[in-house]
Amino acid sequence: MDKQQLVIHWDGKIMADTTNKEDWKSKVDRLAVVVTGRELEKILGIVKLPSGTGTAQASTTYQLLELWSMTSDVVAMCFDTTSANTGTVKGACSLLESHLSTLPTPHP
């Protein structure tokens, strides 16, 4: 994929865990992750999380970006203002920014 400027979007939801046949009332945290660009809108994944914390969301989002080889293309983030996303220490935005800023700078 050519180098482009991408916006990473994510949103977590607590939903019924339809994969748990033993407890049909159980709930699970899911995270939807999407990237958008000039002529791109792509779902990177909708995954089950161990918890809805900022740490879990940032880690999962970064893993999906790595899987799709898009870590160096992200220039902005889009998310709602829940504390799991906006916390200055353990918020997904701060943690993901730290992951992305440790990448080596590509040379032209």
C-alpha positions in Angstrom: 0.0 0.0 0.0 1.3 3.5 -0.9 2.2 5.9 1.9 -0.9 7.9 2.8 -2.3 9.9 5.6 -4.8 8.0 7.7 -7.2 8.7 10.5 -7.7 5.8 13.0 -11.1 5.6 14.5 -12.2 3.2 17.3 -15.1 2.7 19.5 -15.8 0.1 22.2 -19.2 -1.4 23.2 -20.4 -3.8 25.8 -22.6 -6.4 24.1 -24.1 -9.8 24.5 -21.5 -12.5 24.1 -23.1 -14.7 21.5 -20.1 -16.9 21.5 -20.7 -18.0 25.1 -23.2 -20.9 24.7 -23.0 -21.8 28.4 -24.1 -18.4 29.7 -26.4 -16.7 27.1 -26.8 -13.6 29.4 -23.0 -12.9 29.5 -21.6 -9.6 28.2 -18.3 -8.9 26.4 -16.3 -5.8 25.4 -15.9 -5.4 21.7 -13.8 -2.8 19.8 -14.4 -1.7 16.3 -11.4 -0.2 14.5 -11.6 1.7 11.2 -9.1 3.7 9.2 -10.1 6.5 6.7 -8.0 8.3 4.2 -8.4 10.3 1.0 -9.9 7.4 -0.9 -10.0 4.8 1.7 -12.4 3.6 4.4 -11.4 0.2 5.8 -12.6 -1.8 8.8 -9.4 -3.3 10.4 -11.3 -5.4 12.8 -14.1 -5.9 15.3 -12.5 -7.8 18.2 -13.4 -9.1 21.6 -11.4 -7.5 24.4 -10.4 -8.9 27.8 -11.6 -5.5 29.2 -12.7 -2.1 28.0 -9.7 -0.3 29.5 -7.6 2.2 27.6 -4.7 -0.2 27.7 -6.6 -3.0 26.1 -8.1 -0.6 23.4 -4.7 0.9 22.6 -2.9 -2.4 22.4 -5.6 -3.9 20.2 -5.7 -0.9 17.9 -2.0 -0.9 17.5 -1.9 -4.7 16.8 -4.5 -4.2 14.0 -2.5 -1.3 12.5 0.6 -3.5 12.5 -1.4 -6.4 11.0 -2.4 -4.2 8.1 1.0 -2.5 7.9 -0.5 1.0 8.6 1.4 2.1 11.7 3.5 4.7 9.9 0.5 6.2 8.0 -1.6 7.4 11.0 -1.7 11.2 11.3 -4.8 11.6 13.5 -7.2 9.8 15.8 -10.9 9.9 16.2 -12.7 8.6 19.3 -15.4 9.4 21.8 -14.6 11.2 25.1 -15.0 8.4 27.6 -12.2 8.2 30.2 -10.9 5.0 28.7 -10.0 7.0 25.6 -9.0 10.4 27.1 -7.2 9.6 30.3 -3.8 11.3 30.3 -1.9 8.3 31.7 -3.9 5.2 30.8 -6.2 6.5 28.1 -6.2 4.7 24.8 -5.3 7.9 22.9 -2.2 8.7 25.0 -1.1 5.0 25.0 -1.6 4.6 21.2 0.3 7.9 20.6 3.2 6.5 22.7 3.2 3.3 20.6 3.2 5.1 17.4 5.8 7.7 18.4 8.4 5.0 19.1 8.4 3.9 15.5 11.5 4.8 13.5 11.1 7.7 11.1 11.0 6.5 7.5 13.5 8.0 5.1 12.3 9.2 1.7 
